[in-house]
């Protein structure tokens, strides 16, 4: 059966055409088409879409389908952004930073003050920011993300306001959910940031664990 393969950017230039037609056997999957295009794709990481819906290698193909191969955007390097700040946080700005044409999923997490009057955060910011950046880069490599961003607030965080926000984008939701969970868990365990709870006229530092060196 015959498929139309759409090509963009580097792949279009390599092929000298924006579209190719290939033949694959009945019951073929995306990976079977990619095997035929291996010489063209080479070591360039690509995101696949079938009939304008993101798809993985196991996605089935039918006669007449359009398979698009989408190379990395913006030079091919996944975007990373992090900040430790006294400013109030919000998810919208981070979502804008991780939006990507190759992303079929954007997942955010907000850690919000609860059950106390306020939280007081202190950080070794000069070390916390590069540590969080390293966590984001690890998550990008491990989960194949398009982009990742995180912000952590320091100083006073009132009840119901976020103290930490994480946003990640990925071709598929599974990777995005897993990466967001991994990032927040590692930030809490590894970044040199301390939290004091203030409630009912009393205050206490929240116990944690000693970060393990790399």
C-alpha positions in Angstrom: 0.0 0.0 0.0 1.2 3.5 -0.7 1.8 6.3 1.8 2.6 10.0 1.4 5.5 11.2 3.5 5.7 14.9 4.3 9.2 16.3 5.0 10.3 19.5 6.6 13.4 21.7 7.2 16.6 19.5 7.1 14.7 16.4 5.9 13.2 18.4 3.0 16.6 19.7 2.0 18.2 16.3 2.2 15.5 14.7 0.0 15.2 17.6 -2.4 11.4 17.4 -2.1 8.7 18.3 0.4 6.9 14.9 -0.2 7.8 11.4 -1.0 5.6 8.3 -1.8 6.6 5.0 -0.4 5.1 1.5 -0.5 4.7 -0.5 2.7 3.1 -3.9 3.2 -0.5 -4.4 4.5 -0.5 -4.2 8.3 2.6 -2.0 8.4 3.3 0.3 11.3 5.1 3.6 11.5 8.4 1.9 12.4 8.2 0.0 9.1 8.0 3.2 7.1 10.9 4.7 9.1 13.1 1.7 8.3 12.6 2.5 4.6 13.6 6.1 5.3 16.5 5.3 7.5 19.1 6.6 5.1 17.3 9.9 4.8 16.7 10.4 8.5 20.1 9.2 9.7 20.8 10.3 13.2 18.4 13.2 13.2 15.7 12.8 15.9 12.2 13.1 14.5 8.7 13.3 15.8 6.1 11.4 13.7 2.5 12.3 12.8 0.0 10.2 11.0 -2.8 12.2 9.3 -1.8 15.2 11.5 -2.0 13.4 14.8 1.2 12.6 16.7 2.1 8.9 16.6 4.8 6.6 17.9 6.5 3.7 16.1 3.7 1.2 16.9 0.9 3.3 15.3 -0.7 1.4 12.4 -0.7 2.6 8.9 -3.4 2.3 6.2 -3.3 3.0 2.4 -3.5 6.6 1.7 -2.2 7.8 5.1 -0.1 10.9 5.3 3.0 10.3 7.5 4.9 13.5 8.5 8.4 13.4 9.8 9.1 16.5 12.0 12.7 17.3 12.8 13.8 19.3 15.9 12.6 22.9 15.8 14.6 26.0 16.6 17.9 24.5 15.8 17.1 21.1 17.4 18.0 21.9 21.0 15.3 21.4 23.6 14.5 24.5 25.6 15.3 24.8 29.3 14.4 27.6 31.6 14.5 28.0 35.4 14.3 30.8 38.0 14.4 31.2 41.8 12.6 34.4 42.6 10.7 36.4 45.2 8.0 37.2 42.6 4.6 35.5 42.7 4.4 32.5 40.3 1.9 31.4 37.7 1.6 28.5 35.3 0.7 30.5 32.2 4.2 32.0 31.7 5.9 28.7 32.0 3.4 27.0 29.6 4.3 29.7 27.0 8.0 28.9 27.5 7.5 25.2 26.8 5.1 25.3 23.9 6.6 23.6 20.9 5.3 22.6 17.4 6.5 19.0 18.1 4.7 18.8 21.4 1.4 16.9 21.6 1.3 17.3 25.4 2.0 20.0 27.9 1.9 19.1 31.6 2.2 21.5 34.5 2.5 21.1 38.3 2.0 23.7 41.0 2.9 23.2 44.6 0.5 25.4 46.6 0.7 26.5 50.3 -2.0 24.6 52.3 -3.1 24.2 55.9 -0.9 27.0 57.2 -1.0 30.8 57.3 2.1 31.0 55.1 5.3 29.4 54.2 8.8 31.0 54.3 11.3 29.8 51.8 15.0 30.3 51.9 17.4 29.1 49.1 21.0 29.0 48.2 19.9 30.5 44.9 23.3 30.5 43.2 23.4 26.7 43.6 19.7 26.0 43.4 19.2 27.4 39.9 21.9 25.4 38.2 20.8 22.3 40.2 17.2 22.7 38.9 18.5 23.3 35.4 20.5 20.1 35.5 17.3 18.2 36.7 15.4 19.6 33.8 18.1 18.6 31.3 18.2 15.1 32.7 14.4 14.9 32.3 14.6 16.1 28.7 17.2 13.4 27.9 15.4 10.6 29.8 11.9 11.3 28.5 12.5 12.9 25.1 10.9 16.2 26.0 10.6 19.2 23.7 11.1 21.7 26.5 11.1 22.0 30.3 10.9 24.9 32.7 10.6 25.4 36.5 10.3 28.3 38.9 10.7 28.3 42.7 9.6 31.1 44.9 11.5 32.2 48.0 10.5 34.5 50.8 6.9 34.6 52.0 4.3 32.5 50.1 0.7 33.0 51.5 -2.0 30.4 51.8 -3.2 29.0 48.4 -0.4 30.6 46.4 2.1 28.4 44.4 5.7 28.1 45.7 6.9 26.0 42.8 5.7 25.5 39.2 7.0 23.0 36.7 6.0 22.8 33.0 7.1 20.2 30.5 6.2 19.5 26.9 6.6 16.2 25.0 5.3 14.5 21.8 3.1 12.3 24.0 1.3 12.6 27.3 2.9 9.6 29.0 6.4 11.1 28.8 5.1 14.5 29.8 3.4 13.2 32.9 6.3 11.0 33.9 8.8 13.9 33.4 6.8 16.4 35.4 6.6 14.0 38.3 10.3 13.3 38.2 11.2 16.9 38.0 9.2 18.0 41.0 10.3 15.0 43.1 14.0 15.7 42.3 13.7 19.5 43.0 12.3 18.7 46.4 15.0 16.2 47.1 18.1 17.9 45.6 17.7 21.7 45.3 19.1 23.6 48.3 15.8 25.2 49.3 14.4 25.2 52.9 10.8 25.7 54.0 9.4 27.1 57.3 5.7 26.7 58.1 4.0 29.5 60.0 0.6 28.9 61.6 -1.4 29.6 64.7 1.4 31.9 66.0 4.0 29.2 65.8 6.6 28.3 63.2 8.8 25.3 62.4 11.4 24.3 59.7 10.1 21.4 57.7 12.4 18.4 58.0 13.9 17.0 54.8 16.8 14.9 53.6 20.4 15.8 52.9 20.9 16.2 49.2 23.2 13.5 47.8 26.2 14.9 45.8 26.5 14.0 42.1 
